[in-house]
Amino acid sequence: MTGIILHHYEASPFSQKVRCFLGLKGLAWSSVITPNMMPKPDLTPLTGGYRRAPVMQIGADAYCDTQVILAEIERRAPNPPAVTGPDWAVNFWADRLFFQTTVPVIFGEIGDAVPKAFLDDREKLSGRPFDVAAMKGAAGVMRPQWRAHAAWIDKGLAIHPFLSGERPGLSDVAAYMNIVWLSSALPGTAKTLMAGLTRIPDWAEKMMALGKAPARRWPAA
């Protein structure tokens, strides 16, 4: 396979997901760190205006959107297989329901400390208000929902070491994205919400090891 270049930034949960998937596949990749908000003068000319992270570049081809990236990696590197059975359904759950629960839990706590430029950027990206006050109001309801999602992961690890079975797969990568995002942003809250979920820590440690350092790092603007 022609060398993989990942345009990403460290705190992006979806970038974390792709980094983990590349590690699962045992693929070497090069890193270009892109800003977490506009302008992105190196990225947007490559993508024709697409501005989200991550973007995967292979040769002259740029793959935008995490789902497209994952599918292309699986197509190009089918062994070991990472997508079997209900993996795409679990992936959809993690990207939608679980992610949409994680957002207000995080920003309901840290929203007041987030720079206004970042909030304005996300409003332009989504086309709707980034309403920190609403997230604060929702956080109390969303925390037990977040724990319910995490408890489902913990229960899924009762029989096998990974959600996908004896080895990690897309289900694990997708579910881990929200676990590591909350754990990184709000470690105390994550510890509280995962109290008693005894299978997650060992699993999360194994998943963390997959998001290994890239073969080479490149600067970007």
Protein Blocks (a to p, Z undefined) as FASTA:
>chain_A
ZZddddddfklmklmmmmmmmmmnopacddddddfbdcdfklmmmnoopabdcdddehjb
ccehjklmmmmmmmmmmbccfbecjlmmmmmmmmmmmmmmmmmmmmmmmmmmpcfklmmm
mmmmnopacdfklmmmmmmmmmmmmmmmmmmmmmmmmmmmbfnljbccfklmmmmmmmmm
mmmmmmmlmmmmmgoiamlmmmmmmmmmmmpccfbdcddZZ
